[in-house]
Amino acid sequence: MARNQKIYHRLPGKKKSFLIGYYTLWQAADHLLMVYSRFGIEDYKRFYFADIQSIITHKTITGKIQNLVISLFLVGFGIMTVTLDSAGAIVGGIMAACFAIFLIVNCVRGPTCATYLQTAVQTEKLHSLYRLKSARKVMDRLKPLLENVQGRLTSESLRQDILNGQKTHPDLIAPSPSKQSAKHLRSESGIAHLSLFSLMLFDGLLVILNANIQMTAITLASTFASMGIGVCVVVALVKQRDSNIPKVLRKLTWTALGFVCVSFLMGYIFTFFLAFNNPDIMGNQWKLIERIAAMSFFDNPFVASLNIMAVCGALGLGIPGLIWVDRHRKALKESAAKPRVSLSTPSPLGNQ
């Protein structure tokens, strides 16, 4: 008895959802099948080759952010391995090795992307094609199948379709993305960014001051400044969305978020092992702050690394951040000071 012919062939790529389940993409003779599987339940969506208008893929920064976060954990546990002894070094070494493997695997898998399939009635995201390597393989596989059904699209026919569309439906021609986005940009004063980079500069100066003067008040002020930086960076990121904040200032704010995450992680690790090695201060927050204040700038390699990172990050981001905030606020004042010209329309009745 002849075996049943295989109808579907799985395409490269597989994406797990946030909580449960995963997405896959399958190819049949005349359509694509997107499957979402979870605990024995499957949801299906079919896209026939004759109905597909376009498949669009663009790179995303998700992979770079993943590499950055993994690298931060790797550096943190690597410092633990070098600076701590016995059990702490073993734990740090194991965790550093795990994150090193994660980083290598993520780099080998290549950059991330987002892929969308468009028909006449919908635009659907193909979740399984979130790696550029997989997306290119699928594109190369689907291109001859789509051309076989719909015919090959040449540059001349594409140009002719655009011209026909402009003649028959000129009102449907969308404006360029730059002009369209410029119309919806919200004016932002930059107060949140000013607060963020001012606090970062202030915190960096406190760390330098604490290197010469070991005082509990300075350590306490630096702690409150760090907490304020964490709040301000979130507010600044929310405020700069869809606003006229300069691109450089946006990048500095996102970099500040990464610096805050690293600082909080390293500070948590340092506080944990400090309390672990000094059981008498465990559970007593004030004694813990006093113990940290009594440490010198170069008390040990781990403390020195933390302090150097704090100073370089705070000053390296705070100073250029304040410069760009000042430029942005000056530009807002200059634009507000420009006289507005009002165009008056003459009355159709003329002067009476």
C-alpha positions in Angstrom: 0.0 0.0 0.0 1.4 3.4 -1.0 2.2 5.9 1.7 0.1 9.0 1.9 1.8 11.9 0.2 3.0 14.6 2.6 0.9 17.7 2.2 2.7 20.2 4.4 6.4 20.9 4.7 7.7 22.9 7.6 9.6 26.0 6.8 12.6 27.3 8.8 12.0 29.3 11.9 10.2 28.7 15.2 9.2 31.3 17.8 8.0 30.7 21.3 5.4 33.1 22.6 5.8 35.2 25.7 4.2 32.7 28.2 3.1 29.4 26.5 3.0 28.0 23.0 5.1 28.5 19.9 4.6 29.6 16.2 5.6 27.6 13.1 5.1 28.2 9.4 4.2 25.4 6.9 4.1 25.3 3.1 1.5 23.5 1.1 1.0 23.3 -2.7 -1.0 26.5 -3.0 -0.9 28.2 0.4 1.1 28.9 3.6 -0.2 27.7 7.0 0.8 29.5 10.2 0.3 27.3 13.3 0.2 28.4 16.9 0.5 25.4 19.2 0.0 25.2 22.9 -0.9 22.2 25.2 -2.3 20.1 22.4 -4.4 23.0 21.0 -3.5 24.5 17.6 -4.7 27.6 15.8 -4.4 27.9 12.1 -4.2 30.7 9.6 -4.0 30.1 5.8 -2.6 32.4 3.2 -3.1 31.4 -0.4 -0.3 32.2 -2.9 -2.7 33.9 -5.2 -3.8 36.3 -2.4 -0.4 37.3 -1.1 0.5 40.9 -2.1 3.8 41.2 -0.4 6.1 39.7 2.3 8.1 42.4 4.1 11.1 41.8 6.4 13.1 44.4 8.3 15.9 44.2 10.8 15.2 44.9 14.5 17.4 45.8 17.4 16.0 43.0 19.6 19.0 40.8 19.1 21.4 43.6 20.0 19.5 44.4 23.2 19.6 40.7 24.1 23.3 40.6 23.5 23.8 43.7 25.6 21.8 42.3 28.6 23.5 38.9 28.4 26.9 40.7 28.2 26.1 42.7 31.3 25.3 39.6 33.3 28.4 37.9 31.9 30.6 40.9 33.1 28.9 41.0 36.5 29.4 37.3 37.2 32.9 37.4 35.7 33.9 40.1 38.2 32.4 38.0 41.0 34.6 35.1 39.8 37.8 37.2 39.9 37.2 39.1 43.1 35.5 36.5 45.4 36.9 33.4 47.0 35.8 29.8 47.4 32.0 29.3 47.0 31.3 32.8 45.6 33.9 32.3 42.9 32.5 28.9 42.0 29.0 30.2 41.7 30.1 33.2 39.7 32.2 31.1 37.4 29.3 28.7 36.7 26.9 31.6 36.0 29.4 33.4 33.8 29.9 30.2 31.7 26.2 29.8 31.3 25.8 33.4 30.1 28.8 33.0 27.8 27.1 30.1 26.1 23.9 32.1 25.8 25.8 35.0 24.2 27.6 32.7 21.7 24.3 30.9 20.7 22.5 34.3 20.3 25.4 35.6 18.1 25.5 32.5 15.9 21.7 32.7 15.3 22.3 36.1 13.7 20.4 39.4 13.8 16.7 39.6 14.5 13.9 40.9 12.2 10.2 41.3 11.9 8.3 39.8 9.0 4.8 40.7 7.8 2.6 39.1 5.2 0.1 41.4 3.4 -3.0 40.5 1.5 -5.9 42.6 0.2 -7.8 42.3 3.5 -5.1 42.0 6.3 -1.5 42.3 7.3 -0.3 39.4 9.5 3.0 39.1 11.4 4.8 35.9 10.7 6.1 35.3 14.2 8.3 32.3 13.3 10.4 34.4 10.9 12.1 36.6 13.6 15.7 35.7 12.6 17.1 37.2 9.4 18.7 33.9 8.4 15.5 32.0 8.6 13.5 34.8 6.8 16.0 34.9 3.9 15.8 31.1 3.5 12.0 31.2 3.4 12.0 34.2 1.0 14.2 32.3 -1.4 12.0 29.2 -1.2 8.7 31.1 -1.7 9.8 33.5 -4.5 9.6 30.9 -7.3 6.3 29.6 -6.0 4.7 33.0 -5.9 6.0 33.9 -9.3 4.6 30.7 -10.7 1.1 31.6 -9.5 1.1 35.4 -9.9 3.7 35.9 -12.6 7.0 37.7 -12.3 7.0 41.3 -11.3 9.4 43.4 -13.3 10.6 47.0 -12.5 8.8 48.3 -15.6 5.4 46.8 -14.6 5.9 48.0 -11.0 6.6 51.5 -12.3 3.5 51.4 -14.6 1.3 50.2 -11.7 2.4 53.1 -9.6 1.8 55.6 -12.4 -1.7 54.1 -13.0 -2.5 54.4 -9.4 -1.4 58.0 -9.3 -3.7 58.8 -12.3 -6.7 56.9 -11.1 -6.5 57.5 -7.4 -4.3 60.5 -6.6 -5.9 60.9 -3.2 -4.7 57.5 -2.1 -1.1 58.3 -2.5 0.3 58.4 1.0 2.9 61.1 2.0 6.5 60.1 2.6 7.1 58.5 6.0 9.4 61.5 7.0 6.7 64.1 6.3 4.0 61.9 7.8 5.9 61.4 11.1 7.0 65.0 11.3 3.3 66.1 11.4 2.7 64.0 14.5 5.8 64.9 16.5 4.8 66.3 19.9 6.8 69.2 21.3 8.6 68.1 24.5 10.4 70.5 26.8 13.0 68.1 28.0 12.5 68.6 31.7 12.6 64.8 32.4 15.9 64.5 30.5 17.3 67.6 32.3 16.5 65.9 35.7 17.9 62.6 34.5 21.3 63.8 33.4 21.6 66.4 36.2 21.1 63.5 38.7 23.7 61.4 36.9 26.3 64.2 37.0 25.5 64.8 40.7 25.8 61.1 41.5 29.2 60.9 39.7 30.5 63.8 41.8 29.2 62.2 45.0 31.2 59.0 44.1 34.4 61.1 43.6 33.7 62.9 46.8 33.2 59.7 48.7 36.7 58.5 47.5 38.3 61.2 49.6 35.7 61.6 52.4 34.1 58.4 53.8 30.9 59.8 55.2 27.5 58.0 55.7 25.7 61.1 54.5 27.4 61.0 51.2 26.7 57.3 50.7 23.1 57.9 51.6 22.8 60.8 49.2 24.3 58.7 46.4 21.7 56.0 47.2 18.8 58.4 46.8 20.4 59.9 43.7 20.6 56.4 42.2 16.9 55.8 43.0 16.0 59.1 41.4 18.0 58.2 38.3 16.0 55.0 37.9 12.7 56.9 38.1 13.8 59.7 35.8 15.2 57.4 33.0 11.8 55.7 32.8 9.9 59.0 32.7 12.3 60.4 30.1 11.8 57.3 27.8 8.1 57.7 28.0 8.2 61.5 27.4 10.5 61.2 24.3 8.2 58.8 22.5 6.7 60.5 19.4 8.3 63.8 20.4 10.7 66.2 18.9 13.6 65.2 21.2 16.8 65.0 19.1 18.0 61.6 18.0 21.3 61.9 19.8 19.5 62.7 23.1 17.2 59.7 22.5 20.2 57.4 22.2 21.8 58.9 25.3 18.6 58.2 27.2 18.5 54.5 26.1 22.2 54.2 27.0 21.4 55.6 30.4 18.8 52.9 30.9 21.4 50.2 30.1 23.8 51.9 32.6 21.1 52.0 35.3 20.3 48.3 34.8 24.0 47.4 35.0 24.5 49.6 38.1 21.5 48.1 39.9 22.6 44.5 39.0 26.2 45.1 40.2 25.0 46.9 43.3 22.7 44.1 44.2 25.4 41.5 43.8 27.8 43.6 45.9 25.3 44.1 48.6 24.3 40.4 48.7 27.9 39.2 49.1 28.7 42.0 51.6 25.8 40.9 53.8 26.7 37.2 53.3 30.3 37.8 54.4 29.2 40.0 57.4 26.2 38.2 59.1 26.1 40.9 61.8 24.8 43.5 59.4 22.3 41.2 57.6 18.8 42.6 58.1 20.1 46.0 59.4 20.0 48.5 56.5 21.6 51.3 58.4 24.6 49.2 59.4 24.9 48.1 55.8 25.1 51.7 54.6 27.6 52.5 57.3 29.8 49.5 56.2 29.7 50.6 52.6 30.5 54.2 53.6 33.6 53.0 55.5 35.1 51.4 52.4 37.7 53.2 50.5 37.6 53.8 46.7 40.1 51.0 46.1 39.3 48.8 49.0 39.3 45.7 46.7 39.1 45.0 43.0 35.4 44.6 43.0 34.7 47.9 44.8 37.2 49.7 42.6 35.5 48.3 39.5 32.1 49.5 40.8 33.3 53.0 41.6 35.2 53.4 38.3 32.2 52.2 36.3 29.9 54.6 38.3 32.1 57.6 37.7 32.7 56.9 34.0 29.1 56.2 33.3 27.7 59.1 35.3 30.0 61.7 33.9 30.3 60.2 30.5 26.5 60.3 30.1 25.6 63.2 32.3 27.8 65.9 30.7 26.9 65.2 27.0 23.3 64.7 28.0 23.1 68.1 29.7 24.8 69.7 26.6 22.2 68.2 24.2 19.3 69.1 26.6 20.5 72.7 26.6 20.7 72.7 22.8 17.2 71.3 22.5 15.7 73.8 25.0 17.4 76.7 23.2 16.0 75.5 19.9 12.5 75.4 21.4 12.9 79.0 22.7 14.2 80.2 19.3 11.3 78.6 17.4 8.8 80.1 19.9 10.4 83.6 19.6 10.0 83.6 15.8 7.1 85.8 14.6 4.1 83.9 13.2 2.8 85.1 9.9 -0.9 84.9 9.5 -2.3 84.7 6.0 -5.6 86.6 5.7 -8.1 85.7 3.0 -9.8 88.7 1.4 -13.5 88.9 1.7 -15.4 87.8 -1.4 -17.6 90.9 -1.0 -14.7 93.3 -1.2 -14.5 96.5 0.8 -17.9 98.0 1.4 
